[in-house]
Structure formats: structure tokens, C-alpha cells
Amino acid sequence: MHVKRFSIFLIMVALIVGMVGCSSGDPIYTLTIMTTAGGAVAVDNNLIIRGTAIITYNVTVGTVVSLNATPDAGYFFVNWTGDVGTIGNVNTAATNITVNGNYTITAIFRALKKIRDWYDLDAIRNNLRDHYILMNDLDATTAGYEELASPTSNEGKGWEPIGNSTSGNFAGTFDGQGYEIRDLFIIRPTESNLGLFGCVNGTIENIGVAVNANLWGGGNPSVVGGLVGANYGTVTNSYSTGSVAGYSDVGGLVGDNYGGTVSNCYFSGSVTGGNPVGGLVGGNFGGIVSYSHSSGSVSGHSFAGGLVGMNSVLSTVSNSYSTGSVTGIEVPLSGFLGGLVGYNCGTVSNSYSTGNVTGDEKVGGLVGCNCQCGIGNGPDFYGTVSDSYSTGSVSGNDLVGGLVGWNIGPVSDSFWDNETSGQATSGGGTGKTTAEMQNITTFSGAPWNITAVTNPSTRNLSYIWNIVDDVTYPFLSWQPVL
């Protein structure tokens, strides 16, 4: 009975699809689509294939058929196999195939590897290109902790980060499903690329990390982050908390972001290091940081920011904010300190900071230095700041500004509170009173993408910025209610 029903279904599919766009004399091609267990394929956005289906196309040469492979829960899409010569991208779930003959293709799905304890987590390093899913929280009571991630494990060094320059980067996917990894302990005074993951060019998502007591790396550079040391891939919907420290290139979540993406992430706790040092990301080198925030305190020798320490050439910080304090270590040697970004040669837009900033020189409420940089013998690049503001107090000895300490690049439509900052001047931007900073006309006249709402819990997501007029400073419409 089941066989007969399946055969009838295939015939109906062939007839329905074959009638679309036919004309007399067109060649008839057969496209056979199959899937392995664990997913389905949508064909031309309306026909769902699971298992095997034969579709007959009565069309002209070159017809393009859209394909979208969707994995079931607990599975992931691997690739397309078979007659794939005309498929747009065999590694992309949503792609297309150009029909020039009789083809048979298969969507390959595979089960995610489940992580339930520290032993499972440790085993990831044996296959750095696979795909993993966390099934529960991990902490000091979970099997394997004493041996692998405690203060007494690995001769007192604690957890060995997954992926490094010797064994290779983690290049798979890790989905934390919103669970948290707690009590992580790492003290490795001579090593670099430290965090739960050492080096990543895959995807880390939906995970929280709570660092136990301290995470310290002392290599030069150390490249230390609560979740990832060096990121070349994607870190999204994730967070870390605790105390993170290192010699240099230190961030609460990510040590350095090398052309990667950090989005929808946050950090709370404390970050300490040399330079660069950031509440969320230490150094952002050709990468993107967006829709993220930090409430951690930051202490650094130089190039220190509440969110990002150094935002380098061709790097972006946008739609983000920081609320923690930034303090220079070893004053009067500290410089390039900012409430949001310490040193900027990239782009900062639609962002703000409220934390206090204290240092020696090149100290700003939002950006310490909006600088000029070059790459080799190429043209110079200038940092840009737009549609942003700061309110924290700012203090220092030389090149100190309410918004920007030292400015060389363009600053547009950006403001600082000249009352709360204690600064009447800035390297860029416009100073306003507290009352003006809480009035929508200051920003709508800039003009910002902003609208008034009745209270902070009421959000209008159609705009980048919201404000309760004459009550609050502007806030990002996506951010949690403060």
C-alpha cells in the first residue's frame, strides 16, 4: 500500500511540474532529487522533497531550478552530490541547478554530534571540522571537570583551548542551544590563543561561558578571550562573564577578530591587559562587530576600549554600546583610551558609551583616537565616526575630549554630554547639555534614524534608535531594557 501511494505521488509531481512553462518541441529532462535521512529539500519554493522524487521538466535548455535544503532538528546540511556540475554552490543549502540534461542529485545531511559532558567537549579537538550541539549546561559538577577544566587539571593550567596554530583552527560549527559552560579555568602564562576555543574559522553560536576566577594568558601576543582567542569565522548570539586577563590582545569575549564577525554578543566582568584591550573584543582587524555590548570594566596600558580596544583599517563597529569603565594602567604612560573604542582606523557608527574613561593622553568618551593608518605602500585610511554619542566622565592630561581625544578623520552627526563628561571640548563631535542630549530634536535634526517611544520597554524596531523624549538618552531599539 505504501509503495502504491508513493508511486502515485511521483506521477502527480511529474505531471504538475511538467505542465509549467511547456511548449511543443521542447526537450524533456528528468531531474531526480534525493535526500539522506535528516532533512528535506524545497524545490522552486513550493515542492518539498524527502527521500526520493522524480521530477520531469518539459522545458527549454538552461532552465534554472531553485533548491533549498533544510535540516531536521539535530542534523546539519553537508553538501550536494551527484550531477552537480551546474549547481551554483554544492556547499550551500540554498542554491540552484541549471537543467541541461538528465540529472540525479542528493542532499546530504548528517547528525550533529552531541556534547553532554567535559569529555565530549574535549573530544572536539579530535575532529575540528565537524558539527556539534550542546545538550545541557556544563559546570564543576559535570563529568570530566576535575580532569579537564578545573584549577588542578593539566598541571594547574586548566582547560586546553580547542583549536590552535599547531593542531589547526576549529572549522566546524558549535551550537550551544542557549546553554552555559561554567567554572572554566585557564592559567597558561607562556601560551597564546586562549579561551574555550583557541582559534576559530568556523561558527560558534548560542553559547554562554562563565569564567571561574581568572582566565590568563601570557604569550606575546597572548590573544585571550572568554569564549574565543582568535576568531577568523563567526561568533554570534553568545556571551561570556568573569575575569579575563593577558599580556596583550585581550577581549572579554574574543581576543582578536581577524576578518571575522562578532554579532549579537555581550560580556560582563573585568578585562585586563597590555594592548589592545577591549570589553568585548581586543583587536578588530578587518572584521565586523555589531549588535553587541559590554558592561565589563577594562584596564589596559594603551589601545583600550569599553567594547573594542583597536578597530583597525577596514573594520566596523556598529549598532553597539558599552557601559563599563576604561582605565589606563601605569599613568602617565597610558594612552589611546575610549569609552567604546580606544584606537579607530575603521568605521564606528550608530553606537554609544556611558562608562567613565581615565588615562594620560588621547582619551575620549567614545573614541580615544580617530586616527590615520596605512597598509604597506597603499593609500592612507582615516577612522570615521558617525551617528554616535557618549556620556561618561573623561579625564586625562593631553589630547582629552568629551567624545574623541585625538581626531584626524571625519566625525559626523555625533555628540557628547558636556556636563556629565566634565569636558567642554573634543577632537570631534558636538557638545550638548544633558537636557539637550535627552531631547529628540538634537538627533532628529542630525538626522538620525530615531523615533520617540513612551517608555524604555516599548520599542519601535523600525528605527535604529529610540528615545523617551526629555527622559532618556537615545538607546538602540534592539538592546535589552536597561
N, C-alpha and C positions, 0 to 999 in steps of 0.2 A: 504493500500500500504506500509506504513512504517513497519507494522508487518511482512509482507512477506519478505521485504528486510532484516530485522533483522534476521529472521529465516534462510534465505539462507546464511547469513554471518556466523552464528553459525555452520551450517553444514559444510561449507567450512573450517572453522577453525579446526573442529574435524577431517576432512579428512586429511588436510595438516599435522597437528601435529601428528596424529595417524600413519602416514606413516614413520615418522622419527624414526629410530632405532628399528623397529618392527622385531620380529622373530616369527615363528609359535609356538603356545602353550603358549606364554606369557600371563599373566593375563591382563585384560583391566580395567583400573581405570579411573574414571571421576573426574577431578578437576574443580570445579566451582569457578570462581573468580568474585567478585563483588566489586563495589566501591560506596561510598556515593557521593553526589554532591561535586564538588570542587577539583577533581583530577583524575589522570589516573594511570594505572599500566602497566609497561613494563614487559612482560614475556619472559624469556630467551633472553633478549636484542633485540627482534625484533617484538614481537606481542604486540600491545597497546590495553589495555582493558579500557573501560569507560562504566559504567553501569553494565551489567551482561553478562558474556560469559561462555559457557560450553566448556571445552577442554577435549577431550578423549585421554588418553595416553595408547598406546598399548606397554607397556614396562615391564621390569623386576622389581621385588620388590626393592625398595631403590633408584629409580630414583630421582635425585635432580633437582628441577626446580628453577631457579633464579627469584626473584621478585624485582621490583624497583618502589615504589610508588612516584609519582611526583605531588605535589600540584599545583593548578592553582594560578594565582596572587590573593593575598588577602586571601589565605587559608593556612593551615598547616596540615601536616600528624600527626595523633594521634597515631594509632596503628593498628595491625591486630587482627581481631576477628574471631570466628567460630572454625573450627577444626584446632587449632593452635599447637597441641602437638608436631609436628615435625618441626615447623618453627624455624629457627635459633635464631631470636630475634624478639618478637612481637612488640617491641617499636622502631625498626629500619626500616626506609623506604626501604633501600636496604638490602635484606636478601634472604633466600631461604627456600624452603619447600621440605621435603623428602616424596615422594608419596608411601605410603604403603597401601592405601585403597581409597575409595571414599570420597573426602573431599570437603567442601564448606568453603571458607574464604572470608572475606570482608576487604578492605582497608578503614579505617575510616578517613575522612577529616573534618575539621571544619574551619569556617571562623575566621580570625584574628579579634580581637576587635580593632576598630578604635579610635585613640586618636586625637581629634581636638582642645581641649582647656584644661585649667588647671583643670577643674572639671573632665574631662575624665582621665587625668593623675593621679589625686588624687584618683580616684576610683580603680586604680590598686591594692591598698593596701587591697581591699575587696576580691580579688581573686589573690593570689600571685603565683599561678601555671598556670595561663592562658597565652595566647599568644596575643601580642599587636603589632600594627603598627601605627606609627606616620604619620599623613596625611598632616601636614603643620608645619611651624615654630610656636613656642610659645614664646611670649615676654610680655612686660609690657602692651601692648595694647590688649592682648588676654583675653577673658572672664575667670574670676576666679583668675586673678593675684593678685589683691589687697587683696583678701580674703585668698589666699593660699600661695603665694610665694614672696610677697613684703616685704619691711623693716617694715611695720606696721602690717603684718599678724601674727597670732598666738602669740599675746602679744609681738611683736617685735622680735620673734625668727626666723621668716621667714618660709621657706619651711620645712615641716616634711619629712625626708627621707623615701623612700619606702622600707620596709623590715627591720627588726631589730631582736635582740636576744629575744625579748618578743613576738612579733606577728609572727615571722618566717621570714626566708630568702625569697627573691624573687626567685622563682624556675621555672619561665616560660621563655618566650622569648620576647624581646623587639627590634623591628626593626625600627630604626629611619628614614630609607629610604634616608639618607643624609640630613635631615632637622636639624635645630638647635633650642635648647632651650636656650633662652637668659634671662638676667636680674635675674638669680637665686640668691636669697639672703638667707643665713643661718647664724645665730649667736646663738649658743647654748652652752654657757660657761661650762655647767656641764655634757654634753652628749657625747656619743661615737658613732662611726659608722655613720659618716655624709657624705653626698653627695646627688646628685639627688636620688640615690639608697643607702640605708644604708648597707644592707648585701645581697649578690647575690650568688646563686649557680646554676643559670640558664644561659641565654645567653643575652648579651647586644651588639648590633651591629648597625653600620651605623648611629651614632648619634653624634652631637656636643653639648657641653654645654658651655655657656658663663656666668661666674660667675659675678654678679653685686657687685662691690666694694669689698666685702670680704666674704669668707666662713670660719667660725671659729668654732672650736670645742675644748672644754676644759676638757673633761673627761680624765681619766688616766687609760689606754691609750685612746687617743681621736679617732684615726683611721679615718682620714679625707682625702677625695679625691674629686676632682671637679665633677667626674661622679659617682664613687662608693667608699664607705668607705671600706668595707671588701669584697674581691672577692674570692669566692670558685669555681666559674664557669668559664665563658668565656666572655672576653671583647675584641671586635675586630672591626676594621675599624671605630674607634671613636676618639674623641679628646675633650679637654677642654681648655679654656682660662680664664685668670683673676687672682685673688689673692686668694690663699688658705693658711690657717694657722691653727695650732692646737698645743696642748701640746706635743703630740708625735705621731709617726706612721702616717706621713703626706706625701701625694703624690699629684702632680698636677692633675693626672687623677684618680689614685687608692691609697687609704691609705695603705692597706696591701693586698698582694696577697697570699692567703693560699692554695697552691696546685692548683691554677687556672692558666689560660692562659690569657696573655695580648699580643695582636699581632696587627700589622698594626695600631698603635695608636700614638698620639702625644699630647704634652702640650706646651703652650706658656703663659708666665706670670711670676708670682713670687710665691715661696713656702717658708714658714717659719715655724719652729717648733723646738722641742727638739731633739729626736732621736727615730727611724731613720727617715730621711727626704730625699725625692728624687724628682727630677724634674718631673718624670712620676709616679713612684711607691715608696712609703715609704719603706716598708719591703717586700721582696720577699722570702716567706717561703715555700720551696718545690714547687715553681711554675716556670712558663716559661714566660719570657719577650723577645719578638723577633720582628724584623722588625718594630721597633718603634724608636721615637726620642723625644727630649725635647730641647726647646730653652729658657726655663724659668730660672730665677735666683733662686738659692737655698741658704737659710740661715738656719743653724742648730747648735745646741750645739755640736753634735757629730753624727757619723754614717750618714753622709750626702754625697749624690752623685748627679751629674748632671742629671742622669737618674734614678738610684736606690740607696736608702740610704743603705740598708743592703741586700745583696744577700746571703742567708743562705745556710745551708747544703742541698744538692740535689736540688739546684735551678740553673736556667740557664738564662743568659743574652747573647743574640746572635744577630748578624746582626742588630745592633742598634747603635745610636750615640747621643751625646749631645753637645750643643754649648753654653750653659749658664754658668755663673759664679757660683762658690760654695764658700761660705764664712762661716767661723766658728764664732759663737756668743760667746761672753764672753771670748775672748782670754785673758789669756793663758789657759783656761780650755777646749778649743775645740780640738777635735782630730778625727781620722778616717774619713778623708775628701778626696774625689776623684772626678776628673772631670766627670767620668762616674758612678763609684760605690764607696761608702765610705768604706764599710766593706764587704769583699768577702770570703765566705767559700764554694762557689759553683763553677760554671763554667762561665767564661767570654770569649767569642770568637767572632772573626770577627766583632769587634766593635771599635769605636774611640770617642775621645772627643777633643774639641778645646777650651773650656772655661777656664778662669783663676781660680786657686784654692788658697785660703788663709786660713791659720789656725795656730795651735800651733804645734801639733805633729801628726805623722802618716798621712802625707799629700802627695798625689801623683797626677800627671797629669791625670792618668786614674783611678787608684785604691789607696785608702788611705792605706788599709791594706789587703794584700792577706794572709789570716790567717789560723790557725789550730783550728778546732772545733770538739766537740764530742757530741753524743746524748746518754744521760744516761750512761750506762755501756758498750756501744758499742764501736767500733773502732773509732779512730780519722779520721776526714776528713780534707783535705787540699784544699784551694782555688786554682784554676788553671786559668791562663790567656794565651790565645794563639791567634796568628794572629790578633793583635790589636795594636793601636798606640794612642799617644796623642801629642798635640802641644801647649797647653795653658801654660801661665806662672804659676809657682808654688812657693809659699813662705810659710815658717814656721820656727819653732825653733828646732825641734828634729825629727829625722826619716822622712826626707823630700826627695822625689825622683822625677825625671822627669817623670817617668812612674808609679812606685809603691813606696809608702812611706816606709812601713814596710812589708817585704816579708818573708813568711815561706814556701809557696807552690811553685809548678813549674810555671815558666813563660817561654813560648817558642815562638820563631818567632815573637816577639813584639818589638816595637821601640818607642822612643820619640825624639822630636826635641830639641837638647841640646842648640840651640841658642834661640829659642822663649820661651822655658821653663825657661831659666835662671839657669838650673840645669845641672851640669856635671855628676852627679851620680844618681843612682836609686837602689831601692831594688831588681829590676829585669828588664830584657829587655836590649836593646842595644841603646845607644845614637847615633844619626846621625845629620849631619848638615842639614840646610833647603834644600840645593841643593840635598843632598842625599835622603832626605825624599820625594822629588818630582821626583825622578828617579826610573823607574820601576825595575831596576836591584836590588835595595835594597830589594824589596819584592818578585820578581820572584825567586830570589836566596834563599828565606827563606825555602820552597817555598810557596807562597800564591796562591790562586785561583784568579788570576788577569790578566787583559789584558789592553793594551793601546787603547784609543779611540781618535778621532780627536778633540773633544771639549766636555765640560760637558753636553751638551744637547743630545749628541749622546751616547746611552747606548748599551752595549753588555750584555744582560741579561743571557747569557750562563755562565757568570762568576760572582762570589760573588763580586769581587772588579773590579773597572775600575779606570784608571788614564790617564790624559793627560800628557804624558811624558815630564818631565822638565818644566811643567807649574803648575800643581796642586798636592796637596796631594792625596792619594787614596781616593776614595769615593765608597760607596755601590751602586751597579748597580740599586737597586730598589728605591733609595731615590729620593725625589724631587730635581729638579735643584736648586742649592743654588745661 
